[in-house]
Structures are given as structure tokens and as C-alpha cells.
Amino acid sequence: MIDIEQSLDGKAQPRQLVLCAEHARHWPARDQLFQQLQGCLPDHLSLSCADIRPEQEDLLLLLLTDQGLQLGESGKKAPNPIKVEFASGKAAHRRQFGGGKGQMIAKAVGLNSGVTPSVVDATAGLGGDAFVLASLGCSMLLLERHPVVAALLQDGLLRGSADPETAEICQRMPLVQGNACLSLAQAVTEAGFNPQVVYLDPMFPSRDKTAQVKKEMRLFHHLVGMDTDDAELLAAALEVATHRVVVKRPRKAPAIQGPAPSYTLEGKSSRYDIYTKRKLSAD
């Protein structure tokens, strides 16, 4: 388990989040985002605003740059900032060379010849899994409860929608900021979305041992903490999904408390617990 400052109940410890801009031309967008986030953050985060990047150590930073919105940390040993990027990097490589419908996530949601289900990603995070499914043709609805994560994802979706390589895919990924435990059914109804599959990937300590991944996940966990309401999330998903619920878990992690999965697809480091309600079939 990675070393993160966290209380025994899984909640992140208090941190200061500073919203700052790379250039003065970003100040209007910074001020707008500050107003958007003010009063909406979890209790462990205190929000402030700065004209330039602060030099004080151990601050969480939300940076507006020419390259997009980034989550970083102050200090000489700070990890690389986190940014959502769909048109290049890992997302682009996986879209082109990731294995298409042969990928385990595609099999888990029921993608096969003649079947392209509509999927609610109720724990969207930074949108990586949703982008894979959207690139394979799935209609998506994304929910993300954490306002900063939702802002990072929305920024990435806007930039992805402006790139001809990813525009069509990102436009199939509408995002709703909200807690799926409380508002999943409402979000689906208001979007007029057919929730054949609900996909869940609750926050869980990373098992990746590489130093950089450990640093980046530590930063993300400082912002978000761990999900401690998995059972409620699964119950809400089972209530809304018409055909199946898919839960991504570390390979050796226990199943979420509640009904047992119908079956499991297991990979080297992760697995998918599938809860079936009805068989998916071609239209």
C-alpha cells in the first residue's frame, strides 16, 4: 500500500489547495473557477487563490496553464502535475494500439459483435476508462463527485472535443458533477440516458510499484482520499442498471460488500466483478 497521509476511516487529511495561473491572461478563468469551487470542496480541503505559483512547501496546486488545467504540488520533490489528455500520450496510444474490443474492459461491459451497450461511468475520475469505451463506440454518461476532479476532466474533454482526432469520441462523454450514491438515478433521468451498464472504479490504494506512479497516486489521494461508501455505490448502481454492473478492483482486493458477483474477469493487476441482471443482446 502506498504511503499517504490518511486517517483510519479512509478520509484524506487536511490540505490547502491553491488556485493559481501560469500567466496573467489566465486570471479571469482562475477567478471563475475559484467561484465555481468555493463552498463545494470536501471538508479536508481549504481553498485559496494566488496570482503566482507559491513557493511554500506541501501545498496542493490547481494550475491554469496554456496546456490546460493541472493538479500539482509545491516543493522541490513534488511529483509531475496531473492533467487530463485524450488527444496524445497514453490515451492516444491505447486508442490506436490497445487491442480494441479484445480489451478486458470491453469484454466486462459486454462489448462484442452486434452489441454496443450504453454505459454510465459513475466514478469517472480522470476519464481514462470512459474514453476507452467511448472510442469503441459506447454512448457514455460520466459522473464524478469531486469538484476538482470534475474540473480537470471537463477541461480535458473540452480540449479533446477541439481536436479532430478525438472530437467525436469526447462528444460521446457528457459529464455530470455529482455523487452517484445520491444522484445516480436523477442524473440518468435528467440526461434521458439508457443505463444498460453501470461501471464503477472506486478509489483504492495503488498496487503499482514504480516510483513515479506512486508519487502521482499519492498526490491524487491527497486530493480525493479513499472511497468509503463502496457498498452504497454498488447498491445504487444495481438499482439503476438495466443489464449489468461492472466493478473494477485490484486483483487481490476483496469484493465490495453486498451481493456476490455473477462472475469475474481477472488480469495481471486488476479484475472486473460483473453483476448481471439481464443478457445484453443486439438491437
N, C-alpha and C positions, 0 to 999 in steps of 0.2 A: 504494500500500500504506500502511496506517495506521502511525503511529509507535508502536511498542510496544517495551518492554524485553524483548528475547528473544535467546537465544543462537542461534548459527548452525545448530544442529541442530533448531531449532523449539521447544525447550522454554522455558517461562517462567522468568524469573529469580527468585531467592529473594524471598519476600514474607512478611510477618507477617499472619496472619488472626486478627482479634479477634472473639470471640463475645460480644455484649453485648445488653442488654434495654432496651426503652423505659421500662418500669415494673417495680417490684419484683415485681409479680404474675406477671411473665414469667420470674422467676428459676428456678423448678422446671423449666420447659420448656427454658430455656437450659442448665441443668446436664445434663438428659437428652440434649440434642443434643450437648453437649460430650463426654459419654461415648461417644456414637454415633460421633463423628468422630475421636476421639482414636486415633492409631495407624493411621488409614485414609487419611490425606491423601497426595497426591503429595509427593515429596521437597522440592520447591521451596517448600512452604508450611509455616510453623510456626504452631501453633495456641495461642492463649491465651484467657483468659476475663476479662471485666471487668464490674463492676456498673453502670457508666455508660459512655456513649459517650466514648471517649478523644479528647483534643484534639491529640495528636501527629499530625503530618502524614504522609501517604503510607502509611497502613495500610489493608489490606482489612478491611472490617467486615461481619459477618453479624449482622443486627439482627432481634430478635424484637419485633414491634410489634402493636398491635391490628388493623392492616390486613394482617398476615401476615408471613412471613419475607422479608427483603430483603437483597440484596447491595449494599453501598455502599463508599465510600472516605472516609477522613478528609481534612480540608483545606478551605480556603475555595473552591478551584476544582474541587472534587470533582463528578463527574457525578451525575445523578439516580440514586437507587438502582434496582436491578433487582428486579422481583417478578413472579411468575407469576400472571396474572389471566385467567381464562377467561370470567367472567360479565359483564365490562364491558370498555371500551377497545377496542383493535384487534381482539382475538379475537372479541368480540361483534359488532362491525361487520362483520367478514369473514363470520361465520356467517350474518348476516342479508342482507348485500348483496354478498358476494364472488363470486357467479357460479355457485354450486352445482357440479354435475358438469361444467360448462364450464371450470372452472379447470384450468390446465396440470398441476398436481399430481394432480388426479383422473384426467386422461387418461393420465398417466405410469404410475399404478399399475393402470390397466385398468378403472376405474370407467365403466360405461356401462349402457344399458338391459338389465336382467336379470343383470348381473354386478356383484357387490359383494364384492371379494376380502377375505380376511383378511390383515392387514399387520403385519409386525414392523418397528417403527421402532427400529433397532439403535443409533442415535445420537440419542436422544430430545432431548437438550439441555433447553430450557425448554418443550418440548411443543407449540409452535405448529403445526407441520405435522401432528403426530399428531391434534391437536384438530380441524383442518380435515377430515381423513379420517374421524375418528370421527363428526363432525357430519353427514357424508354417508352414514353407515350402516356403515362398515367396522368389523369387530371388530379390535381393536388389541392388540399386546403391545409395551410400551416397555422398552428397555434404555438405561441411562445409566451410564457408567463412573465419572464424577467424583462423589464422595460429597456435595460441597456442592451441585453442580447437581442431583443426585438429591433432596437435601433440599428445595431450592427448588421443584422440580417436584412432589414429594409434597405439600408444603404447599399449592400451588395446586390440585392435584387434590382434596384434602380440602375446601377451601373451595368449589371448583366443584361437588363432589358434594352440598354442603349447600344449593346454590342451585337452586330449582325449574326455572330456565331452562336450566341446564347439567348437572343431576344425571345424567340418563340418558346423556349423552354422556361425561362423566368416568368413569362406572362402566364404560364400554367401553374404558378406557385403563389397565389394570393395569400397574404399574411394577415392574421388577426392577433393582436396582442391581448392575451387573457389567460387565465388559469383554467386548464382543461378539466380539473377536478370539479370546478364550479360552473363553468360556462360552455362545456363542450357541446351539449345539445343545443344550446342557444346559438352558438356560432354556426353550427351546421344548418340550423333552420334559417337564420338570417342570411346566410350565403346561398341558400337554395341548393345545397350540395348533397349528393347521394353518397352517404358514408359506407360504402361496401366494406372497406378495410380501415381500421384504425391502427396506426403504427405508433409504438411507444419506445423511447430510448431514454429511460430515466437516468439522471446523473449518478455515476458510480465511480469509485476510485479507479484510475487508470492502471492497467497491468503492463503498459509499455515501459521498458526499462531504459530506453535511450534518454540521455541527459536532457536534450532539447525538448522532447515531448514532455518529460517530467516537469520542466520549468514552465512550459506553456499551459499544461493542465493545472499546475499549481496556481498560476495566475487566474485561470478561468474559475477554479474552485474558490479562490478568494472572493471573486465577484458573486458567484452563484450559491456556493455551498452544495450540499448533497440533497437530493430529493428524499424526503422522509414520509411521503404520503403515497408511496407506490401502490398500496392496496386500494386506496380510494381512487387513484388514477385508473387502475385496471378495472374497477367496478364501473366507473363512468364510461370507459371505452366499450366494455361489454354491453352496456345498456344502449349505446348509440350505434355501434357497428351492425350492419345488416348481415354480413357474411363471415368475417373473421377479425380477430385482434392479433397483432403480431408484436411481441415484446423482444427487443434486443437486449442481451445480457452478456457480461463476461462469461467465458465458457464454464468456469468452475463456480460461478455465483449461484446462490440458491434461487429458486423460482420465487416470484412475487407471491406473498401470502394471499390465499384465495383459492379458486378452483384450479385444479391441475391442468397443465397444457394438454391439448389433444395430441400433439406430437412436437418434436424438436428437430431443428436442423442445426448441426454443430460444425463449426470451423476450427481453425487452429487457436484463435484467441477469443472468439466470441461465438454466441449461438443465438438462434431465434426460437423463442417459445411461441407456438401457434395455437390459438384458441378458436376452434372452428364452430360456427353456428349454422351455416348453410354452405352448400357447394357452389363455388363460382363457376359460371358457365358462360359460353359465348352468347352474345346478344343475337 
